[in-house]
Structure formats: C-alpha cells, structure tokens
Amino acid sequence: MTNTIAVSSYSLRQLLGPLSSVRREADGSKSSHVWSDNPQTMTLLELPAQIRERLGLDAIEICQFHLPEHTPEYLDQLKGALADAGVRLIAMPIDVGNISDPNPDYREEDLQEIESWMRIAAELGAKLVRVNAGYVQAATEPHSLDVTIASYKRLAQTAASLGLQVLIENHGGITADPEVIVQLVEGVGRDQLHTLVDIGNFEPYMSAVEYAIIEGKEPADVDLTPLYTAIARVAPFAGMVHAKTHEFDADGNPLYLDVVRALSIVRDTGYTGPLSVEYEGTNGDPWENTRRTLALVQEVFA
C-alpha cells in the first residue's frame, strides 16, 4: 500500500495572511490573540490549485484556523476549489477549545464547538480530524486523565457518525510526554483514537529549537535521542504523520532535526497511512522549503 502524501496549509502560512486563535481567560471569557501578522498574498481558495501545480500533489491538510469563514456559501466555494484542482482534503487539525478543562460548563461549550468543526471537516471531505488534549502551552503537571479520556470517547462517537477518525497529536502540554499519549489512546480505545505523530514536537526539540525560532533566538545544540525514542513509542498507534522541518542550510539540507531518521522510525513500524508535509520555518521561499521537505518524505517512503 502506498502512503498518501499531502501538504499542510501550515507550510504556506506565510502567504495565507494573519492568524489568530481564541483562548479562554481565567475569568471564563474568551478572547482572540493574533499570533501571526503575515500579509496575505494567496487565499485559501487558491491553495489547492497551487499545490497541484507546484508540488504535483493531490492531497491537502487544511488547518481549521485557515478557514476565513465557515458559512455554507464559503464552504461550497472551498469544495469547488478542491474539486476543480483535483485535490482532496484528507485531514483537518482543530485548534479550538480545551477538552481537559476541569470546569464542566466550559468543557461542554468547547466540545460542542469542536464537534461543529468536525461536521465542517466531514462536509469538506476529510477523513481525519486532530483534536488537542488541551491547550498546547498548558502546564504539564501530572493530573487525572479521566476527563480527557471521557472527552475523547465522546468525540470519537461523534466522529464515527460523520465517517471521521479522531487523532491525538504530540502537541505540547500533557502530550509532551509520550507515555501520557499511550495512556490516552489505550483509555479511549486503539480503534477510537489514533496518534498524529509530529516528528518535531517532542522534547528537547520543542524547547531548544521550535520555541527558540518562534522567539527569534538561535536554536541550541542538544542531544535529540529522547525525541527519537518518543517517536518510536507513539508510532505504532499512528493514523497520520506530520513530516516537519524548520530551516535548511545553503545546500538544501534540513537543520537541527534528522528528518530521514525520524521518518524512518515510523516507516519501520510498517506504517502505511497518510503523511502531511509541514514546513514550519520562516526563512526563504516557503514553496521551495516545502518542496525540500516533500523530497525528504519521498526519500523515506519511496
């Protein structure tokens, strides 16, 4: 079976305009936070055709926060753009709410919002949806996972009714620990919850490289053995993979992370599912660096 290779809309975020997210404050209110102010030079409706033309791919992963609106009219336009380009949506990461919120009223509100996005993903033709276990930047102190497991079980039922599969990503917060991810998968059920293995989202890479780049600092040189070990721990449960890169050297080789080694760990588990190209750097042409990332994926999953 040949792995489907897609490209994440996040790879081209520098072209798609400003980005913001909504967070719940300590008093329970929600407020919007702008975290990227790149000017828009391409619309999401233009992206599918560009992916087909520039990368030769027929699959895409669209981040929920890249949809500028979700009116029926706009969703019809996006479905038309995908169909016209011959590109299918395989997955939608959903970055709203906190399914682990201890406040049941807040949690219910967030679960309903996530389920509304799941319905949108299904309408657009996606088969996979990623839902975070909590806020990405949340504290990682040990706590009961019962609430998180119950939330994922509910979302898995909703997903099944829509023809979707729910994924949990190693995406900071409590999922910085691969053992927590395994506990959640087994608590929900291996058929109900699969992992989205992001090869660059485990420590010490996140702190030493990802956060440093976000903060405009020089990444530290660290031993990444724990990251490769963590990838091996969650890869057997994989339903999707994020093939992540940040920056490249003058010869086009990825810096900081041994991408081929990381992807090979997943491949060697016998993984046959989809892979999404996720260029997360900020230097150089995002199309060229996405193409370089794609070449690394194709090298491992030939």
VOPAGU-2260 file (C-alpha; in pm, 1 decimal, decimal comma):
REM VOPAGU-2260
SITE   aa  ch    i         X         Y         Z
SITE  MET   A    0       0,0       0,0       0,0
SITE  THR   A    1     137,3     342,6     -97,9
SITE  ASN   A    2     130,9     617,4     162,7
SITE  THR   A    3     -73,5     922,5      67,1
SITE  ILE   A    4     141,0    1236,7      78,9
SITE  ALA   A    5     -32,6    1566,7     145,3
SITE  VAL   A    6      83,0    1916,2     228,1
SITE  SER   A    7     -37,0    2108,3     530,5
SITE  SER   A    8    -174,9    2457,1     479,1
SITE  TYR   A    9      53,7    2547,9     768,9
SITE  SER   A   10     351,8    2507,2     536,3
SITE  LEU   A   11     228,0    2808,2     338,2
SITE  ARG   A   12     101,5    3012,6     632,5
SITE  GLN   A   13     338,4    3298,0     543,3
SITE  LEU   A   14     130,0    3351,8     228,6
SITE  LEU   A   15    -217,8    3298,2     372,0
SITE  GLY   A   16    -234,8    3608,3     589,6
SITE  PRO   A   17    -269,7    3690,8     959,6
SITE  LEU   A   18    -358,9    3416,3    1205,2
SITE  SER   A   19    -533,5    3434,7    1538,4
SITE  SER   A   20    -670,1    3194,4    1794,9
SITE  VAL   A   21    -928,2    3218,2    2070,6
SITE  ARG   A   22    -835,2    3133,8    2426,9
SITE  ARG   A   23   -1041,4    3116,0    2742,7
SITE  GLU   A   24    -916,7    3353,9    3008,1
SITE  ALA   A   25    -903,2    3286,1    3382,8
SITE  ASP   A   26   -1242,9    3452,5    3431,4
SITE  GLY   A   27   -1403,4    3219,9    3177,3
SITE  SER   A   28   -1429,6    3476,7    2898,4
SITE  LYS   A   29   -1280,7    3410,8    2556,2
SITE  SER   A   30   -1055,9    3648,7    2367,7
SITE  SER   A   31    -875,7    3644,1    2035,3
SITE  HIS   A   32    -496,5    3650,7    2016,9
SITE  VAL   A   33    -314,7    3735,6    1693,0
SITE  TRP   A   34       0,0    3523,2    1667,4
SITE  SER   A   35      99,8    3580,4    1305,7
SITE  ASP   A   36      62,7    3903,3    1112,7
SITE  ASN   A   37     195,6    3798,1     771,9
SITE  PRO   A   38      30,0    3987,0     485,3
SITE  GLN   A   39    -195,1    3774,6     265,9
SITE  THR   A   40     -60,6    3707,1     -82,4
SITE  MET   A   41    -268,8    3396,1    -155,2
SITE  THR   A   42    -617,6    3291,5     -48,8
SITE  LEU   A   43    -711,2    2950,6      81,6
SITE  LEU   A   44    -932,9    2907,8    -224,2
SITE  GLU   A   45    -622,6    2943,2    -444,0
SITE  LEU   A   46    -413,7    2697,5    -244,7
SITE  PRO   A   47    -543,0    2362,5    -382,7
SITE  ALA   A   48    -459,2    2452,9    -743,3
SITE  GLN   A   49    -118,2    2583,9    -638,6
SITE  ILE   A   50     -40,4    2261,2    -452,3
SITE  ARG   A   51    -128,0    2056,6    -759,2
SITE  GLU   A   52      71,4    2282,5    -992,5
SITE  ARG   A   53     379,8    2349,7    -779,2
SITE  LEU   A   54     416,0    2023,1    -587,8
SITE  GLY   A   55     232,9    1769,3    -800,7
SITE  LEU   A   56      27,2    1650,8    -502,0
SITE  ASP   A   57    -341,5    1566,9    -493,8
SITE  ALA   A   58    -398,7    1579,3    -118,4
SITE  ILE   A   59    -406,5    1858,1     139,2
SITE  GLU   A   60    -439,6    1906,2     513,1
SITE  ILE   A   61    -619,1    2231,9     597,4
SITE  CYS   A   62    -580,0    2378,7     944,3
SITE  GLN   A   63    -912,9    2486,4    1091,3
SITE  PHE   A   64    -778,5    2832,9    1168,2
SITE  HIS   A   65    -701,4    2891,0     799,9
SITE  LEU   A   66   -1068,8    2899,0     708,8
SITE  PRO   A   67   -1156,7    3271,3     699,5
SITE  GLU   A   68   -1524,1    3187,1     742,7
SITE  HIS   A   69   -1742,6    2880,1     757,8
SITE  THR   A   70   -2066,9    2995,6     603,4
SITE  PRO   A   71   -2242,1    2748,8     370,4
SITE  GLU   A   72   -2151,6    2974,3      79,1
SITE  TYR   A   73   -1781,1    2974,7     160,4
SITE  LEU   A   74   -1770,5    2600,6     224,4
SITE  ASP   A   75   -1927,1    2545,0    -116,6
SITE  GLN   A   76   -1657,4    2765,4    -269,5
SITE  LEU   A   77   -1382,4    2569,3     -93,9
SITE  LYS   A   78   -1530,2    2236,2    -201,5
SITE  GLY   A   79   -1540,2    2370,4    -556,3
SITE  ALA   A   80   -1176,9    2484,0    -540,3
SITE  LEU   A   81   -1069,7    2139,8    -419,1
SITE  ALA   A   82   -1272,4    1962,3    -686,8
SITE  ASP   A   83   -1152,1    2189,6    -966,5
SITE  ALA   A   84    -788,7    2129,1    -867,7
SITE  GLY   A   85    -835,7    1753,6    -829,4
SITE  VAL   A   86    -713,5    1779,0    -469,8
SITE  ARG   A   87    -877,6    1604,1    -176,2
SITE  LEU   A   88    -883,8    1712,5     183,1
SITE  ILE   A   89    -752,0    1430,4     398,6
SITE  ALA   A   90    -738,3    1593,2     740,9
SITE  MET   A   91    -823,6    1898,8     946,2
SITE  PRO   A   92    -638,9    1986,8    1268,7
SITE  ILE   A   93    -887,2    2158,5    1501,2
SITE  ASP   A   94    -731,6    2416,5    1731,4
SITE  VAL   A   95   -1020,3    2537,0    1944,3
SITE  GLY   A   96   -1129,7    2462,1    2298,4
SITE  ASN   A   97    -988,9    2259,1    2583,6
SITE  ILE   A   98   -1131,5    1910,6    2620,8
SITE  SER   A   99    -948,4    1870,3    2954,1
SITE  ASP   A  100   -1093,9    2180,2    3119,7
SITE  PRO   A  101   -1197,0    2084,5    3475,0
SITE  ASN   A  102   -1496,3    2319,3    3454,7
SITE  PRO   A  103   -1779,0    2107,7    3306,7
SITE  ASP   A  104   -1964,8    2408,1    3163,3
SITE  TYR   A  105   -1657,4    2540,6    2984,9
SITE  ARG   A  106   -1568,0    2192,0    2867,0
SITE  GLU   A  107   -1917,4    2131,0    2728,1
SITE  GLU   A  108   -1906,6    2458,1    2538,8
SITE  ASP   A  109   -1568,2    2368,1    2393,3
SITE  LEU   A  110   -1671,5    2015,6    2299,4
SITE  GLN   A  111   -1972,0    2149,0    2111,8
SITE  GLU   A  112   -1750,6    2394,0    1923,2
SITE  ILE   A  113   -1507,6    2114,0    1831,7
SITE  GLU   A  114   -1796,7    1897,4    1712,3
SITE  SER   A  115   -1919,5    2181,1    1492,1
SITE  TRP   A  116   -1577,0    2190,8    1327,2
SITE  MET   A  117   -1582,7    1814,1    1288,5
SITE  ARG   A  118   -1903,6    1848,9    1089,7
SITE  ILE   A  119   -1735,6    2110,4     870,0
SITE  ALA   A  120   -1437,1    1880,7     814,2
SITE  ALA   A  121   -1666,7    1596,2     713,6
SITE  GLU   A  122   -1862,7    1820,6     476,7
SITE  LEU   A  123   -1537,4    1916,7     305,9
SITE  GLY   A  124   -1449,0    1550,1     258,8
SITE  ALA   A  125   -1189,9    1497,1     531,7
SITE  LYS   A  126   -1148,4    1155,1     690,7
SITE  LEU   A  127    -922,5    1259,7     980,4
SITE  VAL   A  128    -952,4    1529,2    1245,7
SITE  ARG   A  129    -691,6    1617,8    1504,9
SITE  VAL   A  130    -812,9    1737,6    1842,8
SITE  ASN   A  131    -566,6    1854,3    2106,1
SITE  ALA   A  132    -576,6    1703,4    2454,4
SITE  GLY   A  133    -573,1    2055,5    2598,8
SITE  TYR   A  134    -411,5    2389,9    2540,8
SITE  VAL   A  135     -75,3    2347,4    2371,0
SITE  GLN   A  136     103,5    2571,5    2620,1
SITE  ALA   A  137     -72,0    2424,8    2924,5
SITE  ALA   A  138     123,1    2310,7    3228,1
SITE  THR   A  139     243,0    1952,3    3220,0
SITE  GLU   A  140     199,4    1866,7    3586,7
SITE  PRO   A  141      51,1    1517,9    3638,3
SITE  HIS   A  142    -324,6    1509,8    3674,3
SITE  SER   A  143    -612,7    1270,1    3628,3
SITE  LEU   A  144    -671,6    1179,8    3266,5
SITE  ASP   A  145   -1029,7    1065,9    3327,3
SITE  VAL   A  146   -1181,6    1388,2    3195,6
SITE  THR   A  147    -960,8    1385,9    2886,7
SITE  ILE   A  148   -1043,1    1022,1    2812,7
SITE  ALA   A  149   -1416,8    1086,0    2853,1
SITE  SER   A  150   -1395,7    1381,9    2615,1
SITE  TYR   A  151   -1209,8    1182,9    2352,2
SITE  LYS   A  152   -1461,7     897,8    2382,5
SITE  ARG   A  153   -1744,3    1141,9    2313,3
SITE  LEU   A  154   -1560,5    1296,6    2019,4
SITE  ALA   A  155   -1480,0     951,1    1880,7
SITE  GLN   A  156   -1852,3     868,3    1878,3
SITE  THR   A  157   -1933,0    1193,0    1701,3
SITE  ALA   A  158   -1652,1    1128,6    1454,5
SITE  ALA   A  159   -1776,5     778,7    1377,0
SITE  SER   A  160   -2120,9     915,8    1297,8
SITE  LEU   A  161   -1958,4    1151,8    1046,7
SITE  GLY   A  162   -1721,2     899,5     890,5
SITE  LEU   A  163   -1419,0    1053,0    1063,0
SITE  GLN   A  164   -1126,8     925,0    1269,3
SITE  VAL   A  165   -1005,3    1128,4    1567,9
SITE  LEU   A  166    -631,3    1183,7    1613,2
SITE  ILE   A  167    -428,4    1298,9    1912,1
SITE  GLU   A  168    -103,9    1482,5    1835,3
SITE  ASN   A  169     209,8    1520,7    2043,4
SITE  HIS   A  170     147,7    1893,6    2061,5
SITE  GLY   A  171     283,2    2021,7    2388,9
SITE  GLY   A  172     101,9    2040,8    2720,6
SITE  ILE   A  173      28,6    1698,2    2865,8
SITE  THR   A  174     107,5    1533,4    2530,8
SITE  ALA   A  175     472,2    1634,2    2559,0
SITE  ASP   A  176     501,1    1301,4    2743,6
SITE  PRO   A  177     466,5    1002,6    2505,7
SITE  GLU   A  178     351,1     782,9    2794,3
SITE  VAL   A  179      53,6    1012,5    2850,4
SITE  ILE   A  180     -37,3     978,8    2483,6
SITE  VAL   A  181     -26,4     599,6    2510,9
SITE  GLN   A  182    -242,2     610,9    2825,8
SITE  LEU   A  183    -499,6     823,7    2645,0
SITE  VAL   A  184    -505,7     601,4    2335,7
SITE  GLU   A  185    -548,9     287,3    2543,8
SITE  GLY   A  186    -803,1     456,4    2771,4
SITE  VAL   A  187   -1018,9     563,8    2479,3
SITE  GLY   A  188    -954,0     253,2    2270,3
SITE  ARG   A  189    -699,9     190,7    1997,8
SITE  ASP   A  190    -971,7     176,1    1732,1
SITE  GLN   A  191   -1127,6     500,5    1852,1
SITE  LEU   A  192    -820,5     720,6    1893,2
SITE  HIS   A  193    -506,6     715,9    1680,1
SITE  THR   A  194    -191,8     923,6    1709,2
SITE  LEU   A  195     -84,6    1203,4    1480,4
SITE  VAL   A  196     289,7    1164,5    1504,7
SITE  ASP   A  197     463,3    1500,5    1464,1
SITE  ILE   A  198     832,2    1423,2    1424,5
SITE  GLY   A  199     937,6    1762,5    1561,7
SITE  ASN   A  200     703,6    1804,2    1857,1
SITE  PHE   A  201     880,7    1619,7    2135,2
SITE  GLU   A  202    1137,5    1744,6    2382,0
SITE  PRO   A  203    1408,7    1853,8    2381,2
SITE  TYR   A  204    1349,6    1968,4    2023,6
SITE  MET   A  205    1045,4    2181,9    2105,4
SITE  SER   A  206    1219,0    2389,6    2370,5
SITE  ALA   A  207    1562,9    2404,3    2211,3
SITE  VAL   A  208    1457,9    2462,5    1851,9
SITE  GLU   A  209    1088,1    2533,9    1790,3
SITE  TYR   A  210    1036,6    2784,2    2070,5
SITE  ALA   A  211    1374,5    2943,4    2002,6
SITE  ILE   A  212    1280,1    3005,1    1639,2
SITE  ILE   A  213     940,3    3143,5    1739,3
SITE  GLU   A  214    1111,9    3381,2    1983,2
SITE  GLY   A  215    1374,3    3483,4    1727,0
SITE  LYS   A  216    1661,0    3319,3    1916,8
SITE  GLU   A  217    1942,4    3094,0    1797,1
SITE  PRO   A  218    1842,8    2727,6    1846,4
SITE  ALA   A  219    2053,4    2533,3    2094,4
SITE  ASP   A  220    2255,3    2225,0    2004,6
SITE  VAL   A  221    2103,5    1939,8    2206,8
SITE  ASP   A  222    2101,2    1561,3    2209,1
SITE  LEU   A  223    1776,5    1460,9    2037,5
SITE  THR   A  224    1788,3    1094,1    2138,0
SITE  PRO   A  225    1481,7    1136,2    2366,3
SITE  LEU   A  226    1282,6    1271,0    2070,7
SITE  TYR   A  227    1358,5     968,7    1852,1
SITE  THR   A  228    1273,9     738,6    2143,3
SITE  ALA   A  229     941,1     916,9    2192,5
SITE  ILE   A  230     854,7     889,7    1822,9
SITE  ALA   A  231     913,0     514,6    1842,2
SITE  ARG   A  232     678,1     492,9    2142,7
SITE  VAL   A  233     376,4     655,4    1974,8
SITE  ALA   A  234     436,1     547,7    1613,0
SITE  PRO   A  235     265,4     205,6    1648,4
SITE  PHE   A  236     -64,7     387,4    1709,7
SITE  ALA   A  237     -25,8     626,8    1415,7
SITE  GLY   A  238    -314,3     733,4    1197,8
SITE  MET   A  239    -122,8    1018,6    1039,3
SITE  VAL   A  240     225,9    1172,8    1040,0
SITE  HIS   A  241     345,2    1532,9    1027,6
SITE  ALA   A  242     675,0    1542,0     838,9
SITE  LYS   A  243     811,8    1860,2     992,2
SITE  THR   A  244    1108,6    2076,7     903,0
SITE  HIS   A  245    1219,3    2420,5    1011,6
SITE  GLU   A  246    1522,0    2566,9     836,9
SITE  PHE   A  247    1760,6    2441,0     568,5
SITE  ASP   A  248    2129,8    2503,8     502,5
SITE  ALA   A  249    2271,8    2650,8     180,2
SITE  ASP   A  250    2277,0    2304,5      22,3
SITE  GLY   A  251    1911,3    2238,9      99,4
SITE  ASN   A  252    1971,1    2000,8     391,0
SITE  PRO   A  253    1742,3    2027,7     696,0
SITE  LEU   A  254    1892,0    2187,0    1004,8
SITE  TYR   A  255    1851,4    2077,1    1368,2
SITE  LEU   A  256    1648,9    1757,3    1311,1
SITE  ASP   A  257    1746,6    1435,7    1131,9
SITE  VAL   A  258    1423,0    1417,3     934,8
SITE  VAL   A  259    1515,7    1097,3     750,0
SITE  ARG   A  260    1596,3     920,3    1077,7
SITE  ALA   A  261    1272,1    1035,3    1238,5
SITE  LEU   A  262    1055,0     933,8     942,7
SITE  SER   A  263    1237,4     601,4     912,9
SITE  ILE   A  264    1137,4     516,2    1269,6
SITE  VAL   A  265     772,6     549,1    1167,8
SITE  ARG   A  266     822,4     364,8     839,7
SITE  ASP   A  267     985,8      72,5    1016,0
SITE  THR   A  268     670,7      10,9    1220,7
SITE  GLY   A  269     502,7     -82,6     891,3
SITE  TYR   A  270     312,1     245,1     872,0
SITE  THR   A  271     105,8     278,2     552,4
SITE  GLY   A  272    -110,5     581,0     636,1
SITE  PRO   A  273    -100,5     941,3     518,1
SITE  LEU   A  274     186,5    1182,1     568,3
SITE  SER   A  275     148,1    1558,3     570,8
SITE  VAL   A  276     437,7    1784,4     473,0
SITE  GLU   A  277     468,2    2055,9     738,1
SITE  TYR   A  278     734,4    2317,8     677,5
SITE  GLU   A  279     742,2    2536,2     988,2
SITE  GLY   A  280    1035,8    2766,0     920,6
SITE  THR   A  281    1034,0    3134,6     838,8
SITE  ASN   A  282    1342,9    3187,4     622,5
SITE  GLY   A  283    1344,7    3160,6     246,8
SITE  ASP   A  284    1071,6    3075,6      -1,3
SITE  PRO   A  285     802,4    2863,8     168,2
SITE  TRP   A  286     726,5    2683,5    -158,1
SITE  GLU   A  287    1089,0    2583,3    -205,1
SITE  ASN   A  288    1127,0    2471,0     155,7
SITE  THR   A  289     801,3    2278,2     136,5
SITE  ARG   A  290     936,0    2110,5    -177,8
SITE  ARG   A  291    1256,8    2022,2       5,4
SITE  THR   A  292    1052,5    1869,5     287,5
SITE  LEU   A  293     847,7    1672,3      36,9
SITE  ALA   A  294    1168,0    1531,7    -113,2
SITE  LEU   A  295    1273,0    1401,1     229,4
SITE  VAL   A  296     936,2    1227,7     272,4
SITE  GLN   A  297     965,9    1070,9     -69,2
SITE  GLU   A  298    1319,8     956,7      10,5
SITE  VAL   A  299    1197,5     756,0     310,2
SITE  PHE   A  300     857,3     648,0     181,2
SITE  ALA   A  301     957,4     571,8    -177,6
